[in-house]
């Protein structure tokens, strides 16, 4: 009976694709994935109900027993014991809570976000770099605001590259770095690859084909299955066996993802 729940439909409103997609996203963003195990009176698993990781708080109770405190949709709290929750962990430092890859890679991701924000601001301003307007004399507050606003309006956004008139001997001096000076494109390329490396995803799978060749793409795809997918798949397999199967089922049955279709080898190896 468990085969149908895991492979086809874990609950009334989700397909297995939607359920496992949510669980894997939770693993990659929070380091933990949870689902409530609804059992019949005889102990058979009837359905799996996914829980958002932010709704769950895990504590190690007395006797080395885990307790799951869950915030329900109606804002009430319920406590569940081990065996009532399917808990799939990522890398863990204390043994019962996975750590978030996003939290541990916040600096790399923050730099990528800052670079993207810089690029948006740069091109929103018509790729016009910042600078200063120099005036030989002293300007009053009203004159200062009028000249600044008129210059920005004449040279930013849709008006970029149009002619701006400077009054009374004023001159414009660029003071910020250019996109080349700040290695804008190189930084974006590097951060994209670095974030992919957090999840052990080969560069060609995120569209970075700069160093890819036709001879190594197939091998990189095989490496992705072995080095990137398999550690996650094994975690899920072991958690299913621990939380969803009875002692008798654990002795007689096993849980395995079928990845044979992804491990067919390259064209020459298959031909041989």
N, C-alpha and C positions, 0 to 999 in steps of 0.2 A: 504493500500500500504506500510506503514512503516514496517509491520510485515515481509514482504519479505526481505527488506533491512537489518533489524536487525538480522533475523534468518537465512537467506540463503546466500545472497551475497550483501555486502554494496557497491561494486563498480565493475568495469569490470575485475579487475585483482586480486582480493582477495576473498577468501571465508570468511564466517563469523567467522570461527575458527581462521584463520590467522589474521583477523582484530582485534578481541577481545583479542587474545593473545598478539598482539603488544600493544594494549591499556593498558592491565593489567601490562605488563612488564614496560611500561612507568610510570605507577602509582607507581610501587614498587621501581623503580630506581630513578625517578625524582620527584615523588609526584604529578605529573600532567599528564593528557593525553588529546590530542587535535585531532580533526578531522574537516576538512572544510566541511560545509553543502552546497551541490550543490542543489539548488531548481529550479523548473520550474517557468515559468512566473506567474502561478497561486499560487505559494507559496508551492507546494507540494515537499517534500524531494525526490530528484532523486537518489542521491548517497552520500556516506560519504567517504571522502579522508583523510586518517590518516596523521598526521603531527608529525615529530620528535620533542620532547619537547625542544631540544636545538635550534630549528628554531624559536621558539615563545617567544615573550616578551610581558608581560601583564602589562598594566597601568590602573589605575583608573582615568578616565577623569572627566571633570566637570559634575555636575549633577548626580554623582554616576553612571556613565556609563563606562563599561569596554571597553578598546581598545586593540586589538590584533595586534601587529606588527610582521609580519611574513617574514622571509628571504626565498625568493623563490629559486628554483633550479638554476635559471640563475643569482643569486646574487642580484636581485632587491628586494625592500621592498614594501610590501603592508600592509595596515591597514584595519582591519575588526572590525565590531561592534558586540555587544552582539546579539545573534540570528543567526549569520553567522558562528560561531564556536561552535562545541560540546566540552565543557570543563568539564572534570571530575577531581575533586580535591581530594587529600588525606587530611590528617590532616593539617589545616591551622591556622596560627597565625594572619593574617591580614584580612582574610575573602574572599580573591579572589585568593590567590596563595597557593598551597599546598607545604608542606615542604618535602624535600627528606629524606627518612628513612636512606639512605646510608650516607648522610652528617651528620645526627645527631648521627649515630652509627660508625663514622669513626674510633674511637679509638679501638673498639672491632674488627672491620673488619681489621684494620691495624695490630693488634696483631696476628690475624689468618694468615694474609699474611706473616708476619715476621716469624712466627713459621713454615709455609710451606716452606719458602725460606731457613730457617736454616736446615730443614730436607733434602731438596734437596742437599744443600752444604755438609751436613754430609755424606750422602750416596754416593754422587759423589766422595768424597775423600776416599771411602772405609770405612766409619764409623771410620776414624782415627781422633782422637781429636787433637787439636793444642797443641803445646808445644815449648820448646826452646832447642837448642843444646848448651851445655856448653863446652868451651875450656879452658884449664888451662893457655894458653898463649894468645898472641895477633895475630889476623889474618889480613893479607893484604886484600885489596878489592877484588882482583882476587880469592884468596883462599876462601874468605867468599862466593862469588857468586857460585864458583864451588861446594863447600860442600853443600850449601843450595839446589841448583838445583838437585844435585845427590841424596840427601836424599829424596826430594819431589818426584822425579821420581821413586824412589825405593819403596815408601810406599803409593802412592796415586793411586786412580782410579783402573784400572785393575791390577796394581802391588801391591795392598794392601795385607797385611799379608805375604809378602815375606821378605827375610832377608836383612837387611840394615847393612852395615859395617861402623863403626865410627872410624875415624883416630885419632892418636896422643892424646890418653887419653880423647877423647870427650865422653860425656854422654848426653842422651836425658831425659828431665824432662817435664812431662805433666803438663800444667798450667790451662787448661780450664776445665769447669764443664762437667761431663758426662751427657748423655741423661737422666739418672735417677736423677742425682742431680738437673738438670734444670726442672724436671717434664715435659719432652717433650710430652709424650703421654697424660698425664692428661690435659695439657694445650690445646692440639689439641681437645680433647673431649669436654672440657668446652667451647672453643670458637665456636665449631660447634653448640652446643646446644644454646649458647647465641645469635648467629646470627639467628638461627631458631626462637628464642623467639622474635626478632625484628618484624618478620612478623606473630607471633603467630601461628607457625607451630609446631604441636606435635613432639617430638623427634623421635617417631617410623616412621614418614613419611620421615625422612631423613636418615633412616637406622640405627638409634641409638636405639637398642633393649635392652640395658643394664638393664634398669629398667622396661621394658614392660613385661606383663604377658598375657596369653591367655584370662584371665578374664577381662582385662581392655582395650585391643586393640580396641574392638568394641565401647566401651564408648568413648575412645579418638577420634575415627573417627567421632562420632556424635558431640563431642565437637569442632572438627575442623570445621565442617559445621557451627555450631552456633556461635562460638567465633572467627573464622578466616575468613571464606568465607563471612558470612552474612553482616558484616560491609562494605565490598567492593561491594557486590552485590547491597545493598541498595543505596550506593553512585551512582552507575552506573544507577540504575533505576530512581532515582530522577533527575539525569542530563539529561537523555533521555527525561523525561517528561517535564522538564524545557525548553530544547533547541530545541527539534524536533517536539513537538506537538502544535497544535493551541489551543487557549482558549476553543473552543468548544470540541476538542478532550480531553483536560485535564478534562473537566467535565464528559465526557461520557466513557472514556477509561482509562485503567491503564496498567502499564508495570511491569511484574513480571518474575523473573527467576524461572523456575520449578526445585526445589531441592528435590522434594518428593522422588525421587529414592535414594537420599543420606541420607534420614531420616527415613529409614524403621525400625530402632531399631535393637536391638541385636536379636540373634536367639531365645532365650527363650521368649522375649517380643512378637515377631512376632507369635510364636507358641501359646502363651496364647491368 
